[in-house]
Amino acid sequence: MIVGRYQLDEESNVYDYVGVLNPKGFEDAKSMYLFNEVAISEIIFKAPVTDYEEAYLDKLNDFIDGEK
């Protein structure tokens, strides 16, 4: 289950997403998995997207584009 976006690891490598096992969820930092979009082979469920989420994604993408 994806619980975050645009994550850095200890070596400052950037990942598209951070996820946790479902239904277990977040337990501690060791229960989180960093991965990129290319590693996703199937989307089982996509939550509804709110206006707030769309605005957040626009700002996040602008930020990421500015980092490149």
trRosetta pair geometry for C-beta under 8 A, 3 or more apart (Angstrom, degrees):
i j d omega theta_ij theta_ji phi_ij phi_ji
1 19 5.9 154 73 -158 36 91
1 20 5.7 -27 60 64 92 74
1 21 7.4 39 14 138 90 11
1 22 4.1 100 -32 -63 112 114
1 25 7.3 -25 54 -100 139 60
2 5 7.6 40 173 -68 117 75
2 17 5.0 -59 -132 -163 110 129
2 18 7.3 108 -153 74 65 42
2 19 5.0 -52 -93 -93 48 94
3 18 6.0 -58 66 98 82 88
3 19 6.3 129 10 -122 82 38
3 20 5.6 19 -8 3 135 104
3 26 6.6 171 166 -54 178 113
3 32 7.7 -98 55 -124 123 101
4 7 5.8 77 115 -64 118 116
4 17 6.8 137 84 -162 57 56
4 18 4.0 2 60 47 108 110
5 16 6.7 -38 -150 168 75 55
5 17 5.9 -30 -108 -102 56 61
5 18 7.6 -124 -54 15 18 80
5 60 6.4 37 106 -176 136 157
6 14 6.8 -20 -158 -165 66 102
6 15 7.7 160 -141 80 20 51
6 16 7.0 -16 -72 -144 48 33
6 60 6.2 -163 -11 -170 144 114
6 63 7.9 57 -163 93 171 119
6 64 6.3 -128 -109 -81 133 114
7 14 7.3 145 78 -155 39 53
7 15 4.9 -22 65 61 90 99
7 17 7.1 10 7 144 114 13
7 18 4.5 79 -40 -46 158 110
7 34 5.5 -131 90 -121 129 106
8 12 5.6 -18 -164 -134 117 44
8 13 6.9 143 -152 68 61 39
8 14 5.9 -31 -94 -95 70 60
8 15 7.6 173 -85 16 22 80
9 12 7.2 -82 66 -8 62 12
9 13 4.9 -1 35 51 109 93
9 15 6.9 66 -33 -15 97 116
9 34 5.8 -116 -67 13 107 171
13 34 8.0 114 97 134 106 148
15 18 6.9 98 94 -64 125 70
15 34 4.0 153 12 178 171 101
15 35 6.1 78 -169 41 124 12
15 36 5.8 -119 -151 -65 72 70
16 35 7.0 -41 53 107 91 53
16 36 4.5 94 5 -136 111 54
16 37 4.7 -53 102 -32 176 81
17 34 7.4 162 89 -152 51 48
17 35 5.7 -21 67 68 96 76
17 36 7.3 149 21 -109 84 19
17 37 7.2 106 -12 -69 112 62
18 32 5.3 -4 -176 -176 108 116
18 33 6.9 149 -159 74 56 44
18 34 5.6 -26 -101 -96 75 65
19 32 7.1 141 71 -159 33 65
19 33 4.9 -28 65 63 86 98
19 35 6.6 -20 12 25 115 113
20 24 6.8 -127 154 86 100 88
20 25 5.4 46 120 -160 141 29
20 26 5.0 -100 -88 -68 161 60
20 27 7.9 150 -152 1 126 71
20 31 5.8 37 -136 133 98 97
20 32 5.9 -47 -80 -104 82 60
20 33 7.2 160 -86 14 32 87
21 24 4.4 22 91 41 105 118
21 25 7.4 -72 75 -15 64 21
21 31 6.9 -86 14 -177 98 97
22 25 7.2 54 -110 -61 52 59
24 27 6.9 -35 155 -38 105 110
24 31 7.2 -125 123 -169 122 132
26 31 6.2 144 -147 88 42 123
26 32 7.0 14 -120 -72 87 93
27 30 7.7 -46 83 67 101 80
27 31 4.2 93 40 -18 95 157
28 31 5.6 100 50 3 57 102
29 32 5.9 -51 -162 17 43 117
35 39 4.4 -88 180 57 119 149
35 40 7.7 127 125 -50 126 76
36 39 5.6 107 63 -3 64 101
37 40 5.8 -44 -166 13 49 115
40 43 6.7 29 170 -63 124 80
43 46 5.7 20 163 -54 129 101
49 53 4.8 -127 -160 86 74 135
49 54 6.0 86 155 -55 113 87
50 53 4.7 104 52 4 74 100
50 54 7.2 -134 98 -3 43 85
51 54 5.7 -53 -149 36 35 113
51 55 6.4 34 153 -17 66 106
52 55 5.9 -57 -149 38 30 110
52 56 6.2 32 152 -21 64 108
53 56 5.5 -53 -146 36 31 114
53 57 6.3 31 156 -19 65 105
54 57 5.8 -54 -147 36 29 110
54 58 6.5 33 153 -21 63 104
55 58 5.7 -52 -151 33 32 114
55 59 6.5 27 154 -13 65 106
56 59 5.9 -60 -151 40 30 107
56 60 6.1 29 153 -19 67 109
57 60 5.5 -52 -139 39 32 112
57 61 6.1 32 159 -18 65 106
58 61 6.0 -57 -148 37 26 108
58 62 6.4 27 153 -18 62 107
59 62 5.6 -53 -148 36 32 113
59 63 6.3 35 152 -21 65 105
60 63 5.6 -53 -150 35 32 114
60 64 6.3 31 153 -18 66 106
61 64 5.6 -51 -142 38 33 111
61 65 6.2 36 156 -20 65 105
62 65 5.8 -54 -147 37 29 112
62 66 6.4 30 153 -19 62 108
63 66 5.7 -60 -153 36 30 112
63 67 6.6 33 150 -25 64 105
64 67 5.6 -52 -152 28 35 116
64 68 7.1 39 151 -28 63 99
65 68 6.0 -49 -157 20 36 113
